[in-house]
Amino acid sequence: MKLKASSITVLTATLALGVSLLSAPAAFASHGGGDGGGGGRPGGPAVKAVGVGSLGSPWTLKSQHDDDGPGPVAGEEFEITTPATHVWHVTLADNGTVFFDQDVPATATGLRAMGKSPDQGIDQVMSAHAVDLGTHEVIDGSVTLPAL
């Protein structure tokens, strides 16, 4: 009976840890924080959208104001969970104006495309469009970055 009680205790602790990790706020980009203060970026909170492509590949689109321009900028980060052998054509745009348009090969950790455009002082619709050049899977996503 003692072994069974120990197993239940370990299982309970493991589940509690898993729940706490899932409920923790996600950090923005690779810079952490995302809260606009302290260890995060200085331009206010990040906005984020998630979804799946036409063939089921999970994606995440994040955007946030920043001051690493020249001048204030709106940064955009687009990630796709995809095998390392895949190459995607990725387009990032700000209120319809394209500022990133490249073929991006995935790595062992998936695909990440990042870019920035000038802060316009208004709400900015940051969008991503991607097409897998091999499978022809399509991903479209957008977030609205509120004006500061």
N, C-alpha and C positions, 0 to 999 in steps of 0.2 A: 504493500500500500504506500510506503514511503516514496518509492520510485514514481508512482502515479501522481502523487501530490507535487513532487518536484517538477515533473513534466508539465503539469497544469500551471505552476508558478512561472516557469520559463515561457510557456506559450502566452500567458497573460502579459508578461513584461514585454515580449516581442510585439504583441499586438498594440500595446500602449505606445511603444516607441514608433511603430509604423503610423499610427493615427496622428501622433504629434508631428512627425515629419511631413505628413500630407497636409496638415492644417497650417504649417508655417508659411508666411508670405514669401512669394518667389522674388528673388533678386532680379534687378533689371540688368540685362547684358552681363558682361564679365566684370563690371565695376562694382557690383553688390549694391546694397542699400535700395535704391529705387524710390526712396521716400523724399528726395529733394533736400535732405539735410544730413548733418553728421557725416557718415561714411558714404552716403549716396551721391547722386548727381545733384547739382544746385538748381536745376530748372523746374522743380515741381514734380509731382507724381507721374509715373509712367502709365501708359495705357497699353492694353494687351488684348489680342484676339487669338483664338485657337480654332482649329478645324481639321478636316481631312480633305485630301485631294480627290479627284474623280476616280482614282483607283485605290483610295484608302490610306495614302501616306499622311501621317500626322504632321501638322505645321503649327508654328507660333509666329506671330507678328507683334513686335513691341516698338513703341515710339516714346520719346521723351525730349523735352527742351533741354538744351545744354549750352555751355558757354565756351566750347572748344573750337569756335569758328575760325575765321575772323568774324567777330560779332556773334550774337546769339544764333543758334541753329536748332533745327528739329532733326534729331537722330532717329534712324530707323534700323531695326535688326529683324531679319527674317530667317527662320530656321525650319528645316525639313528633316524629318527622320527618314532616311533613305540609305540604301546600301552604298558602300564606297565606290562601286563601279559605275554609278549613275552620274550623268552630267545634265544639268538643268540650265535652261535659258531663263534668267531672272531679270525682271524689270521692277524697279521701285520708283514710285512717283509721289509727289506732294501736290495736292489739289490738281491732279491731272498732269503736272509738269514732271517729266521723267528726269531723274538725276542719277540713276544707276541702270545700266542695260548691258549685261554680260552673260557669257556662258560660265557656269560655276560648277566645277567638279566636286562631288561629295568626298568626304574623308571618312575615316573609320568611325567618326562620331556623328556623321550626317553632313548636312549642308548648312552653312551660315553665310549670309550676305548682309553687309552693313554699309550704310551710307548716311549722308547728312545733306540737308538743304537749308537755305537761310530761313530764319524764323520770320514769318510774315506778319506777326502781331494780330492774327485772326485765328479762328478755329482752322486747323489744317487736317484734311483727310489724307492720311498716309496709306498708300496702297501697295500691294505686291501682286505680281502676276508671274507665274512660273510654269514652264513646260519641260517635262522630262524628255530629252532628245532621243532616248531609246524607246521608252514605253508610250510616249505621248500623253502621259498623265498631265492634267491641268490643275493648277491651284490658283485661286483668286481670293484675296483677303484684304480687309482694310480696317483701320481704326481712326477715330477722330481724336486728334490731339487738341485739347482746348487751349485757347489763347491764354497767355499769362496775365 
